[in-house]
Amino acid sequence: MITDPRISRFRKMLAQAGTYEQWKAAALELDFLEGNADWKEDFASDLYHYELIYDRLSHLKQYRQQNDFDRLKRALREGLHHDLGNMGNPALYTRSRVGTKHLIEEYITQVCESLDFICDHPVPGFPVYDKLQFFRDTLTSYGRPALLLSGGASLGMFHFGVIKALWEKGLLPQVIAGSSIGAIIAGILGVHTDAEVPEMLVPENHNLKAWKWRGLLSAMRGKGLMDQDTLRRCLRENIGDYTFEEAYQRTGRSINISVSPVQAHQKARLLCGYTSPYLLVWSAALASAAVPGIFPPVTLMKKDLGGNTLPYMPRLRFVDGSVVSDLPIERLMHLYDVNFTIVSQTNPHVVPFLTDRGQDEKLSLANLPGHLFKSEVQFHGQGLFDYLRKRVRPELLRQLSGQMYTIMAQRYYGDVTIAPRYSMKHFQRMLANPSPEYVREMILEGERATWPKISMIRSHARISKTLERCVRRLKHQNRRAAELRLVHDAMPGRP
């Protein structure tokens, strides 16, 4: 079989791309050469309900052209459903490298333009306050995306690349969750505004000295292999002394950090602006990064009414969040109406077992025997360690069994899972202080792993992001209107 030499050339360009624009240009050429451009033009497919999407698109266009605000509002309010007609089907995003069926892309664009049109134009009988309520209700009904950052020690620098790729395309979720190193990076991102993200992504702007070896004797005394004071200084310099509430007020990002309990009769907790608004973010990140044996357990810290720092529940101590809840997906669904999860997965005990496209392939016929084998091992392994953690002695073995049970019982992927390709050099650097050059390498790896997922993420997240932006604009308009009313009411001699 003769292969077009241009395909090999563009595939090489794809692998070596330094920016998304370079990657996209090569990907579009490959889509054309491999016949995928024609596939995108053809609406019909048994992979989604294209007739439904076409009807909704036609109605939205008609209502906008006729300036029929009432019908447009109703169409948006009652017709906006996440994954309408299965247009988020992963199979629709594996045929081509850039984009999917043009009908889906045109529908999403029309929805977003209609939402912006309703938000920004005066509508008779639809004041700003009512608009704000309309968009809040629609966002609650539709749901929003979340970005989850896993553990993985210094390998977690990869998360910065994922963040950069999403931020540059306007797809970075407002809801960010993390555990262990993911908690640290979630904390750093959560205190930086959108305007500050570029400088946040410069390695030289951070304290990168998180690791300092203490030795085996220290670990045997329960103080950990590594010096926790060094990590604490690193986190305070990189995150600052913000509480979860203060961080949200500054950036509008909802940070969520997983921590695991040390004591019995306690459950894993998700620390955030809802559950612990006055808790210091760096303190939560320190606890989430306290890998048992590497760092000792942590007492969380908070701010009191006077802004002073003091212990939060001083009788309780917490450790590495990834031990029990690396990806707290269900909790995020309850707290934030999350309907779509983007997972940046760097855990070294998880990544080797992910398929190239994450969970999207796990039920294919080719992978069925392997999937069944892994399912059996996981099922029986959970049963074994569940038995041991409840009945075995001594205590150390019971605790280890409990940790193995929670590791095997967890879900380590999201609707989209982004992961690096590890080699031996990655594992050699896992417990070392990252140099600026290493951070830049990992950022580029994170970007390259994210770019092929952009089309699918955009299809799922673009409408939610548009709704969030509309809510922010209308909040501002509503405050301005309230201020003008106050000024008007305070004017002497007003009618």
JORAGI-V40730 format. One record per pair of residues at least 6 apart in sequence whose ideal C-beta (glycine too) atoms are under 7 Angstrom apart, sorted by sequence separation. I is the first residue (numbers start at 1). J is the second residue. D is the distance in whole Angstrom. If there is no record, write none. Layout:
# JORAGI-V40730
[[I J D] [I J D]]
This chain:
# JORAGI-V40730
[[17 23 4] [31 37 5] [44 50 6] [99 105 6] [166 172 4] [199 205 6] [218 224 6] [219 225 5] [248 254 6] [261 267 7] [289 295 7] [290 296 7] [303 309 6] [304 310 6] [332 338 4] [345 351 6] [355 361 5] [361 367 6] [392 398 5] [488 494 6] [43 50 5] [93 100 6] [178 185 6] [218 225 7] [261 268 7] [290 297 6] [355 362 6] [63 71 5] [64 72 6] [92 100 5] [178 186 3] [192 200 5] [242 250 7] [247 255 6] [260 268 5] [271 279 6] [290 298 5] [301 309 5] [302 310 7] [363 371 7] [14 23 6] [17 26 6] [63 72 4] [92 101 6] [163 172 6] [177 186 6] [214 223 7] [259 268 7] [301 310 7] [345 354 7] [362 371 5] [389 398 6] [392 401 6] [429 438 6] [149 159 5] [176 186 5] [214 224 6] [258 268 6] [259 269 5] [301 311 6] [302 312 4] [43 54 7] [214 225 6] [244 255 6] [287 298 4] [301 312 6] [14 26 4] [63 75 6] [119 131 7] [188 200 7] [213 225 7] [214 226 6] [258 270 6] [259 271 6] [286 298 5] [299 311 5] [300 312 4] [329 341 6] [355 367 7] [389 401 4] [13 26 4] [14 27 6] [176 189 6] [213 226 6] [214 227 5] [271 284 4] [287 300 6] [300 313 7] [388 401 4] [389 402 4] [176 190 6] [212 226 6] [256 270 5] [257 271 5] [60 75 6] [211 226 6] [212 227 4] [299 314 6] [10 26 5] [14 30 7] [59 75 6] [119 135 7] [256 272 4] [284 300 7] [327 343 6] [385 401 5] [389 405 5] [87 104 5] [255 272 6] [283 300 5] [212 230 4] [254 272 6] [283 301 4] [299 317 6] [300 318 6] [10 29 5] [11 30 7] [254 273 6] [298 317 6] [385 404 5] [386 405 5] [10 30 5] [210 230 7] [297 317 4] [298 318 6] [385 405 4] [209 230 7] [210 231 5] [279 300 6] [280 301 5] [297 318 6] [326 347 7] [280 302 6] [297 319 5] [7 30 7] [56 79 6] [159 182 6] [279 302 5] [280 303 7] [382 405 6] [385 408 7] [210 234 4] [278 302 5] [147 172 7] [156 181 3] [160 185 7] [209 234 6] [248 273 5] [259 284 7] [278 303 5] [322 347 7] [420 445 5] [7 33 5] [147 173 5] [156 182 6] [159 185 5] [163 189 6] [255 281 6] [382 408 5] [6 33 6] [146 173 5] [207 234 5] [244 271 7] [257 284 4] [292 319 6] [381 408 5] [382 409 5] [145 173 4] [151 179 5] [153 181 6] [244 272 6] [245 273 5] [257 285 6] [259 287 5] [292 320 6] [4 33 6] [144 173 7] [146 175 4] [147 176 5] [148 177 5] [149 178 4] [150 179 7] [151 180 3] [152 181 6] [156 185 6] [244 273 4] [259 288 5] [280 309 7] [290 319 4] [291 320 5] [420 449 6] [144 174 7] [151 181 6] [167 197 5] [207 237 4] [258 288 6] [290 320 6] [378 408 6] [419 449 7] [53 84 7] [80 111 7] [144 175 6] [146 177 6] [151 182 6] [207 238 6] [257 288 5] [287 318 4] [289 320 7] [418 449 5] [52 84 7] [53 85 5] [150 182 5] [206 238 5] [244 276 6] [245 277 4] [287 319 7] [288 320 6] [418 450 5] [52 85 4] [149 182 3] [244 277 5] [245 278 6] [279 312 6] [288 321 4] [53 87 6] [243 277 6] [247 281 6] [243 278 5] [244 279 6] [262 297 5] [418 453 6] [49 85 3] [149 185 6] [243 279 6] [48 85 5] [49 86 6] [149 186 6] [164 201 5] [243 280 6] [244 281 6] [416 453 5] [48 86 5] [76 114 6] [243 281 7] [48 87 5] [76 115 7] [241 280 6] [242 281 5] [416 456 6] [48 89 6] [160 201 6] [416 457 6] [47 89 5] [72 114 6] [239 281 5] [239 282 4] [47 91 5] [48 92 6] [47 92 5] [73 118 6] [415 460 7] [72 118 7] [236 282 5] [239 285 7] [235 282 4] [191 239 6] [54 103 6] [57 106 6] [61 110 6] [191 240 6] [53 103 6] [57 107 5] [60 110 5] [64 114 6] [188 238 5] [235 285 5] [266 316 7] [53 104 6] [56 107 6] [60 111 7] [184 235 6] [188 239 6] [191 242 5] [235 286 6] [187 239 5] [50 103 6] [57 110 6] [64 117 7] [263 316 6] [53 107 5] [60 114 5] [69 123 5] [232 286 6] [359 413 5] [231 286 7] [261 316 7] [262 317 5] [358 413 5] [39 95 6] [40 96 6] [45 101 7] [191 247 5] [262 318 7] [268 324 4] [39 96 7] [77 134 7] [190 247 5] [193 250 7] [261 318 6] [262 319 6] [268 325 4] [43 101 6] [80 138 6] [193 251 5] [231 289 7] [260 318 6] [270 328 5] [359 417 6] [36 95 6] [40 99 6] [191 250 6] [192 251 6] [259 318 4] [260 319 5] [354 413 7] [358 417 3] [36 96 4] [40 100 7] [43 103 4] [82 142 6] [191 251 6] [243 303 5] [260 320 6] [40 101 6] [41 102 6] [77 138 6] [82 143 5] [190 251 6] [260 321 6] [270 331 5] [274 335 6] [40 102 5] [76 138 7] [80 142 5] [259 321 5] [350 412 5] [190 253 5] [258 321 3] [260 323 5] [354 417 6] [189 253 7] [231 295 7] [257 321 7] [260 324 4] [31 96 5] [190 255 4] [347 412 7] [354 419 5] [31 97 6] [30 97 6] [31 98 6] [228 295 5] [258 325 4] [345 412 6] [187 255 6] [225 293 7] [226 294 5] [228 296 6] [345 413 7] [351 419 5] [186 255 5] [224 293 7] [225 294 5] [226 295 6] [351 420 7] [27 97 4] [28 98 5] [187 257 7] [224 294 6] [258 328 5] [343 413 6] [352 422 7] [27 98 5] [186 257 6] [224 295 4] [343 414 3] [351 422 6] [224 296 5] [256 328 7] [342 414 6] [345 417 6] [223 296 5] [341 414 3] [345 418 7] [346 419 7] [24 98 6] [183 257 4] [219 293 6] [222 296 6] [341 415 5] [342 416 5] [343 417 5] [344 418 5] [345 419 5] [346 420 6] [348 422 7] [183 258 7] [340 415 5] [343 418 7] [256 332 7] [176 253 6] [174 252 6] [176 254 7] [174 253 6] [175 254 5] [176 255 6] [177 256 4] [178 257 6] [179 258 4] [348 427 6] [174 254 6] [176 256 7] [323 403 6] [254 336 6] [324 406 5] [329 411 7] [348 430 7] [323 406 6] [326 410 6] [327 411 6] [327 412 6] [329 414 7] [326 412 6] [327 414 7] [191 281 7] [190 281 7] [187 281 5] [187 282 7] [187 285 4] [183 284 7] [184 285 5] [183 285 5] [183 288 4] [184 289 6] [183 289 6] [180 288 6] [181 289 7] [179 288 5] [180 289 5] [180 291 7] [342 457 6] [340 460 4] [340 461 6] [183 321 6] [180 320 5] [180 321 6] [179 321 3] [180 322 5] [179 322 4] [20 165 7] [179 325 7] [179 326 5] [20 168 7] [177 328 6] [177 332 6] [175 332 6] [175 336 5] [175 338 6] [151 320 7] [173 342 7] [151 322 3] [150 322 7] [151 326 6] [150 326 5] [150 327 7] [148 327 5] [162 344 4] [159 344 5] [146 332 5] [158 344 7] [159 346 7] [158 346 5] [146 336 7] [156 346 5] [155 346 5] [144 336 6] [146 338 4] [144 337 6] [145 338 7] [148 341 6] [150 343 7] [155 348 7] [143 337 5] [144 338 6] [150 344 7] [152 346 3] [143 338 6] [144 339 7] [145 340 4] [146 341 5] [147 342 5] [148 343 5] [149 344 5] [150 345 5] [152 347 5] [143 339 3] [150 346 5] [151 347 5] [152 348 6] [140 337 6] [145 342 6] [150 347 5] [211 431 6] [211 432 6] [211 433 5] [210 433 6] [209 433 5] [208 433 6] [208 434 5] [204 436 6] [203 436 4] [203 439 4] [203 440 6] [201 443 7] [162 418 5] [82 339 5] [158 420 5] [94 357 7] [148 414 6] [90 360 4] [155 426 6] [154 429 6] [155 430 6] [154 430 6] [153 430 5] [154 431 7] [157 434 6] [153 431 6] [154 432 6] [160 439 7] [164 443 6] [154 434 5] [157 438 7] [161 442 6] [165 446 7] [157 439 5] [160 442 7] [161 443 4] [165 447 5] [160 443 5] [161 444 6] [164 447 6] [158 442 5] [161 445 6] [162 446 5] [166 450 7] [157 442 4] [161 446 2] [165 450 4] [169 454 6] [157 443 7] [160 446 6] [161 447 4] [165 451 6] [171 457 5] [158 445 6] [159 446 7] [171 458 6] [158 446 4] [162 450 5] [173 461 7] [161 450 7] [171 461 5] [171 465 7] [174 468 6] [170 465 7] [145 460 6] [145 461 4] [145 464 6] [144 464 4] [142 463 7] [143 464 7] [142 464 6] [144 468 7] [142 467 6] [139 467 4] [138 467 6] [139 468 7] [135 467 6] [139 471 6] [135 470 5] [136 471 6] [135 471 5] [132 471 7] [135 474 6] [132 474 4] [131 474 5] [132 475 7] [128 474 6] [132 478 5] [128 477 5] [129 478 6] [112 462 6] [116 466 7] [128 478 5] [108 459 6] [112 463 6] [115 466 5] [119 470 4] [111 463 6] [115 467 6] [128 481 6] [108 462 6] [112 466 4] [116 470 7] [119 473 6] [97 452 6] [100 455 6] [104 459 6] [108 463 6] [115 470 6] [119 474 6] [99 455 5] [98 455 6] [100 459 7] [93 455 6] [93 456 4] [90 456 7] [88 459 6] [87 459 6] [88 460 5] [80 463 7] [23 451 5] [17 448 7] [20 451 5]]
